[in-house]
Amino acid sequence: MWGKRGHRGDALEELLYYTNQYYHQLGLCRVDKVSTPIKVIDIDHQGMITKGFFEKKSTVDFIGIAQGVCLAFDAKETNLKSLPLQNIHDHQIGYMKDIDAQGGLAFIIIHFKFNDEFYLVPYEMIADYYTKDSTRRSIPYKAMLKEFQIKKERSGSILNYMETLNTYVTYKETLKKE
């Protein structure tokens, strides 16, 4: 049971990996999967790692650039009708805050498995839930903004979040004017 917790978003991460490769082939962006730094302690005679530990906390799952704008985002999946805030770590919030402060786009792409829907969750919304109300334990599905819904394309092999990024840029510009 313990080992399964860290692999909850693997299917979504793989879908995003292939999506990012597709986008790169089209010249739309360069987005790479961030590896978690691991300190290897012991290797067996076949070169397999038998003992190791995470050297430090990672940042987010993906970092890149699109049309001159830095992107930093995490992939989350849930069977619930909400995204538990405990699934978003303090160091990830801090990293997204830094990207946002430098003019980049920071967000989470979430897959709600109960209805097979995908959403881009802007950093601003995450920060709101994370900091404003300390009694809140999750971001509810009903809080998702329909304009940030992401559709699968190409027979389900691509999660087309690029169009949603344009919506996010407009959203950020609107927030600045308020």
Backbone torsions as a table, in degrees:
resi	resn	phi	psi	omega
1	MET	NA	-43.3	-177.0
2	TRP	-58.7	-42.9	-175.6
3	GLY	-68.6	-21.5	-176.1
4	LYS	-75.5	-25.7	-172.9
5	ARG	-57.1	-39.8	-175.8
6	GLY	-77.1	-4.4	-176.3
7	HIS	-114.9	19.9	-176.2
8	ARG	-62.5	-34.1	-175.2
9	GLY	-99.5	14.6	-174.3
10	ASP	-58.5	-43.6	-178.6
11	ALA	-64.4	-43.5	178.0
12	LEU	-65.7	-43.0	178.6
13	GLU	-60.1	-40.8	178.9
14	GLU	-65.5	-42.7	177.4
15	LEU	-60.6	-42.1	178.8
16	LEU	-69.1	-35.1	177.0
17	TYR	-59.6	-48.1	179.8
18	TYR	-68.5	-35.9	176.0
19	THR	-61.5	-45.5	-179.3
20	ASN	-65.5	-35.8	175.3
21	GLN	-63.5	-43.3	179.0
22	TYR	-61.6	-48.2	178.4
23	TYR	-59.3	-40.7	-179.9
24	HIS	-63.9	-41.6	178.1
25	GLN	-61.2	-32.4	178.8
26	LEU	-83.1	-5.9	-179.7
27	GLY	76.3	22.5	-177.6
28	LEU	-86.3	-30.2	-177.9
29	CYS	-168.6	172.8	171.0
30	ARG	-130.5	108.5	-179.9
31	VAL	-130.2	128.1	-177.2
32	ASP	-119.6	150.5	174.2
33	LYS	-74.5	133.3	179.0
34	VAL	-90.4	127.1	177.4
35	SER	-85.7	145.0	175.0
36	THR	-82.1	124.3	-178.8
37	PRO	-65.5	125.9	-178.7
38	ILE	-120.0	133.3	175.6
39	LYS	-94.4	116.2	-179.6
40	VAL	-82.6	128.6	179.8
41	ILE	-102.1	-40.6	-174.9
42	ASP	-145.5	140.6	178.0
43	ILE	-128.0	136.6	179.0
44	ASP	-80.5	-178.9	-175.6
45	HIS	-65.6	-16.5	178.6
46	GLN	-97.0	4.5	179.3
47	GLY	85.4	10.1	179.0
48	MET	-84.7	137.7	177.1
49	ILE	-72.2	123.8	-179.8
50	THR	-109.3	-18.0	179.1
51	LYS	-151.0	134.1	178.4
52	GLY	-171.1	175.4	177.5
53	PHE	-151.5	160.7	177.8
54	PHE	-72.2	124.2	-177.9
55	GLU	-68.0	-42.3	179.8
56	LYS	-155.2	167.8	178.5
57	LYS	-69.7	141.6	178.6
58	SER	-80.2	-177.4	-178.9
59	THR	-97.4	-94.4	175.3
60	VAL	-127.3	176.1	-175.8
61	ASP	-72.6	-34.7	-174.4
62	PHE	-136.2	139.5	175.9
63	ILE	-136.3	140.6	178.2
64	GLY	-174.3	-161.5	-178.4
65	ILE	-143.0	139.8	176.4
66	ALA	-138.4	121.7	178.8
67	GLN	51.2	40.7	177.4
68	GLY	81.7	4.7	-178.9
69	VAL	-111.2	130.9	177.5
70	CYS	-70.2	136.7	176.4
71	LEU	-119.3	136.9	173.8
72	ALA	-142.7	119.7	-178.5
73	PHE	-150.0	159.0	-179.8
74	ASP	-116.7	153.9	177.1
75	ALA	-109.0	129.2	179.5
76	LYS	-132.8	141.1	174.5
77	GLU	-124.8	146.6	177.7
78	THR	-147.7	144.8	172.6
79	ASN	-88.1	-8.9	-176.5
80	LEU	-85.2	174.4	174.5
81	LYS	-96.7	30.0	177.1
82	SER	-163.1	162.8	174.6
83	LEU	-104.7	109.6	179.6
84	PRO	-60.7	131.6	-179.7
85	LEU	-64.3	-24.5	177.5
86	GLN	-64.5	-16.7	178.0
87	ASN	-81.3	-9.0	177.1
88	ILE	-110.8	114.4	-172.8
89	HIS	-85.8	153.7	-179.1
90	ASP	-53.1	-43.8	-178.4
91	HIS	-66.3	-28.6	176.4
92	GLN	-71.6	-41.5	176.8
93	ILE	-60.7	-45.6	178.8
94	GLY	-60.1	-41.7	-179.9
95	TYR	-66.0	-45.9	179.0
96	MET	-63.3	-37.1	177.8
97	LYS	-60.7	-44.7	179.0
98	ASP	-62.7	-43.1	178.9
99	ILE	-62.5	-45.4	178.9
100	ASP	-60.3	-43.9	-178.8
101	ALA	-63.0	-26.5	179.3
102	GLN	-91.8	7.0	177.5
103	GLY	90.6	7.7	178.6
104	GLY	-86.2	176.9	177.4
105	LEU	-106.8	120.6	179.2
106	ALA	-120.9	135.0	-174.9
107	PHE	-166.3	174.8	173.0
108	ILE	-121.5	140.4	168.8
109	ILE	-104.5	121.1	-176.9
110	ILE	-114.7	141.0	174.5
111	HIS	-111.6	113.4	173.1
112	PHE	-87.0	105.8	-175.6
113	LYS	-68.3	-28.0	-175.5
114	PHE	-62.3	-26.7	177.9
115	ASN	-130.6	8.9	178.0
116	ASP	55.1	46.0	177.2
117	GLU	-113.7	149.1	-178.8
118	PHE	-120.3	139.7	179.0
119	TYR	-138.1	146.8	167.1
120	LEU	-90.1	125.9	178.7
121	VAL	-109.7	108.3	-176.9
122	PRO	-62.3	149.5	177.4
123	TYR	-53.4	-40.3	-178.1
124	GLU	-57.8	-40.8	178.3
125	MET	-69.2	-42.8	179.7
126	ILE	-60.4	-47.9	-179.1
127	ALA	-61.0	-39.1	177.8
128	ASP	-58.0	-51.3	-179.2
129	TYR	-68.7	-34.9	-174.5
130	TYR	-74.1	-34.1	-172.7
131	THR	-110.0	-33.9	-172.9
132	LYS	-67.9	-49.3	-171.5
133	ASP	-121.5	98.0	-175.4
134	SER	-68.4	-11.7	178.0
135	THR	-86.2	-15.2	-179.2
136	ARG	-73.2	133.9	-177.7
137	ARG	-111.1	-4.8	-177.5
138	SER	-159.7	164.8	171.8
139	ILE	-102.2	114.3	-174.8
140	PRO	-72.4	150.7	176.3
141	TYR	-55.5	-39.6	-176.9
142	LYS	-65.2	-14.7	177.4
143	ALA	-84.7	-10.0	-179.4
144	MET	-64.4	138.1	179.7
145	LEU	-88.8	125.8	-176.2
146	LYS	-57.2	-32.9	179.7
147	GLU	-69.3	-11.7	177.5
148	PHE	-102.4	11.4	175.6
149	GLN	-72.2	140.8	-178.3
150	ILE	-114.5	134.2	-178.3
151	LYS	-103.3	145.3	170.9
152	LYS	-78.4	146.0	177.7
153	GLU	-138.3	177.5	-180.0
154	ARG	51.9	56.8	179.5
155	SER	59.1	32.1	177.0
156	GLY	84.6	3.9	-176.6
157	SER	-88.1	-11.7	-178.7
158	ILE	-127.3	134.1	174.2
159	LEU	-103.3	96.6	-169.3
160	ASN	-76.4	83.2	180.0
161	TYR	-89.5	-7.2	-176.0
162	MET	-60.9	-43.9	178.5
163	GLU	-62.6	-37.6	179.5
164	THR	-67.5	-29.8	175.8
165	LEU	-61.6	-39.1	177.3
166	ASN	-63.1	-38.6	176.6
167	THR	-64.0	-39.1	179.3
168	TYR	-64.0	-42.3	178.6
169	VAL	-59.4	-45.0	178.2
170	THR	-62.4	-41.8	178.2
171	TYR	-59.2	-46.1	-180.0
172	LYS	-63.5	-39.4	179.3
173	GLU	-65.0	-37.5	177.6
174	THR	-65.3	-41.2	178.9
175	LEU	-62.8	-37.2	-179.7
176	LYS	-65.0	-33.3	-178.0
177	LYS	-75.8	-21.2	-177.7
178	GLU	-76.6	NA	NA
